[in-house]
Amino acid sequence: MEVKQLLFSPIRYVSIICILGLGIFTVTGSGGSSSDSGGGKDASSYKSASSSSFSPVLAENESGETVELFWKYEINQGTPLNVYQDGVALTFQFDPLILVIDPADMERRAEIDGEFNGDSQGNSITGSYNVDVLESLDSLDGATMVDLTDMNMNMKIKVAGASIKVDVLVSVAYETPCEWFIDRDNLDELPVGYVYNERGEIYGTATGEVWISGAYEDEMPINEQVSSAEKWEILEKLESYTVRGTTYENVVKVKRETYVPDSSLSGYSSQETELTYWVAKGIGMIKGVGQFSVMGEPLEIELVETNLTVLSESTETE
């Protein structure tokens, strides 16, 4: 088999799917420029904050200052993921997913890194990847909206002694902003079965480029119209829910139907999908399913730590 075919055999199936509306995306070396943040990758680097929202975008510290928000998530329960398709066997390792919201710029940023290894037609495969996503947020009639999303994916792959580097840069500009429905403090007051789709069809344009360099070189432009019929549904309301040994109070399970950008390296595409969120009041998402997938395998993400603390009942009623 030619080197080019060996290289592209695994590339065709390495598909890390990032959901733009999850609110989980951060630039490498996350932490932003705000003086309120230490810029680290653990909650102790950030000031404690509180909010009454089920998916906070803005929160204040004890002094009443609006500060950066931080979440760290474990992917696939911290275990490697083994996938096999068309003669390609790969094992993926995932670093924690880091999410930061910078209130100064109203930007939501996330980063996911990891490595993979395996076999293609008897040839050893090794590689690493990094995905960064940046969302520009805004407020419209009291609702949180997503106006623009930038995604940057970098991958290094070595097969049979040949190496390539793949860079994918995609920017999605929305003609009609996408609402982040779960940023509200009354989610628990909505009945089970409640459906929210008032924003209707979401339209946008995805532009960018795929660059391949090394043993094989190529460029592929991206210019696609994207659309999605956004729909949210309340599935369940829970007095408490335990994730990784921590019990959270006042949790709502929500389903979202939307589209996700597929960063498989054969080019840009989008596909309709269902995402599930478990969100706790004052904390945000504590568990999610479907926000990321590899080679069609949806991954579970669970909250490890955050700088958000739950407001006391007396504080909320003041």
Helices and strands as residue ranges (DSSP letters): H 3-13, G 20-22, G 43-45, E 69-75, G 76-78, E 81-85, E 88-94, E 97-102, E 107-120, E 123-140, E 143-159, E 162-179, G 187-189, E 195-196, E 201-214, E 218-229, E 231-243, E 246-262, E 269-280, E 284-294, E 297-306, H 313-317
